[in-house]
Amino acid sequence: MKILVPVKRVIDFNVKVRVKSDGTGVDLANVKMSVNPFDEIAVEEAVRLKEGGKATEVVVVSIGPAKAEEQLRTAMAIGADRGILVKTDAPTDLGGVEPLAVAKMLKALVEKEKPDLVIMGKQSIDDDSNQTGQMLAALLGWPQGTFASKLNIESGSLKVTREIDGGLETLSLKTPAVITTDLRLNEPRYAKLPDIMKAKKKPMETIEPSALGVDIAPRLKIVKVAEPAKRKGGIKVKTVDELIDKLKNEAKVL
Amino acid sequence: MAILVLAEHDNKTLKPATLNVIGAAKKLGGEIHVLVAGAACGAVADAAAKCEGVAKVLKADNSPLEHQLAEDIAPLLHEQGKNYSHILAPATTHGKNVLPRAAALLDVQQISDVIAIHDAETFERPVYAGNAIATVKSSDKIKVMTVRPTNFDAVKNSGGSGVVNEINTATPNTLSSFAGQELSKSERPELTAAKIVISGGRGVGSKENFAIIEKLADKLGAAVGASRAAVDAGYVPNDYQVGQTGKIVAPDLYIAIGISGAIQHLAGMKDSKIIVAINKDGEAPIFGIADYGLVGDLFQIIPELESKI
């Protein structure tokens, strides 16, 4: 079984986000960038399937700037076998390459690479859309197992446990399929130095979006990006009695 | 042009989030239709028809639709949705699962998590875990969007006089099937619809200790939530999680207990009307957004609060 794992270069989750003063977007200059955390979980899951003898090859793909090679190398340090970079200078967070365009490019890559499974993050922590996996599944006519917290592969079919609003749901999917990961699917390993060194020598192919033959023009125009309304901090109370008094008589919520 | 709203339901009752989405649809202007897809879901269709502002209900009632799998509902939305100006669903796990699949079939770039409507093609949505708000204008012919229920007023669930039209459904999909579920059973109100939410974090310390949070919640008729840290530590199930990737809540009163206030958690509750923080660390970021903060040992404070409230 061959697995394709898309990974996205995004702002590191620990970095404080700054909105640009001209309202055009978020300032990403000289900011630490990382693999989108949900995608890292996807890479880990694919690598575990390979280590467990269920998968034969793990291919990682990123659509982004030349520097997204760093994220592909990180994924290869975790254990992916090779990388494909679809190089574009268009923004990948806002006002550039949108989820539908990404799904179309991934579809073209799936048709070329012919994986049996695509595992990807449920959303990226920059534009927070939570769309690409579902869209890719739709375009391919494949089933989808979104927000996965458990994955079992049996002969020819998958059992996916999904995190839903009411609890957990398990679906059986035919392969090939698209899986999107939730937080509790696994805990990604820290890559060890020898693996990081080894990852530098793994094969890496760079292609242009035009080679995939899809229209990636944005459909959404970013009118403005602004900071959210700030919530003012309140007061500290000293006792439980004071708290109850405030909630009853000042806030009137009890 | 008319607006199509995907109903959220469990074949028996119409979920309150649907009323908020109909409220959002009213802001767009145009006749409002509701799609109820499920099995033996006639009562839901009738309830949707009674909602304020609903002109028509499209009822797809067929046993293979019982679990409302994306592989069945998305083609239905694709087929029915072509003649609408907007297709809306609540930004619940169901809406998030189904709607992008339908959007791709329609060749539309979906707009996720809409929190404000400027006009029929311009919307606000949070990005970067709510640290920035993007105003976007769509050039697609059909606008497909998930809507954050807490940001729109619910319409009344009575007074409407919509007609119910049965629609034919396509053959069931052969790609996916339902294999089971484990739903949290609770007498408490639903997290996203509760007037009071009490959440615990890592500071609560264990699964057993969570009982004091639940006891307080039951006294107040509140829902119980949790931070990601508490869910990851196994204190409570995943569906308790409030935050960027969990549930978004905006109750009248939110009490955060033993929660430090990571950005990802704040993204899920900062629109609450009144926020109370109880934490032993007086420097915890949660105090920066709380209306009332109380620094101290939660194991003393919570039982005292519970007995006096």
Interface residues (C-beta under 8 A of the other chain):
Chain A: I11 F13 K16 V17 V19 V26 D93 L94 E98 P99 L100 A101 A103 K122 Q123 I125 D126 D127 D128 S129 N130 Q131 T132 G133 Q134 M135 L136 A137 A138 L139 G141 W142 P143 Q144 G145 T146 F147 S149 K159 R162 E163 I164 D165 G166 G167 L168 E169 T170 L171 S172 L173 K174 A177 D182 L183 R184 P218 R219 L220 K221 I222 V223 K224 V225 A226 E227 P228 R231 G233 G234 I235 K236 V237 K238 T239 V240 D241 L243 I244 K246 L247 A251 V253 L254
Chain B: H67 L69 A70 E71 A74 T92 T93 H94 K96 N97 V98 L99 P100 R101 A102 A103 A104 L105 D107 V108 Q109 Q110 I111 S112 D113 T122 P126 V127 Y128 A129 G130 N131 A132 I133 A134 T135 V136 K137 S138 S139 D140 N173 T174 L175 S176 S177 F178 A179 G180 Q181 E182 L183 S184 T192 I196 L220 R228 V231 D232 P237 N238 D239 Q244 T245 K247 D252 L253 Q264 K270 K273 I274 I275 V276 G282 F287 G288 I289 A290 D291 Y292 G293 L294 V295 I301 E304 L305 K308 I309
